[in-house]
């Protein structure tokens, strides 16, 4: 497990861009987790449309990992791992 070393808005924007690509959406909202403190991050489901009253969609959770000095996010459900290029992380602990 890993955490991000930088929680700046620029770093979080980069993280959002990488995760948006991974879930196949142009825009995403991250869950409440602080990726500089927690070794996972959630991508919230899309907001309801104007004619929708409820949704069964759930967040997509990614575990942050470090391997060979590079930071990755692994989808908990699909196990697909994406390189978080340009994002630094460090091992938990």
Steps between C-alpha positions, in 0.01 A plus 500: 500500500604858432388859553559808288782727610331815364142604576512823302218591263736440205583148622134420563405632155759268348364209707143580389607507135667158528204345683246661263677330211500170691122509554429632150351834601601856415421644843505330840460587865723336757365360824579655838820302561825694529748313276792647695369317809304203363629233262182499291282748315144479373357633176139594562230389256369758254246746635136425426357645183214749505238225453655247740387458859741229621792285393642164599850605394772473761845662522797344324783448749867502409782380727816709481818297456868557441713268288853562376474860623188572291151573627203294383126485564340156491126466449371282785230343285676435169855485641616714205802707596581839351823691522457838669764665287621829646352421843732417789410267780671332791444172682255508790664497841 
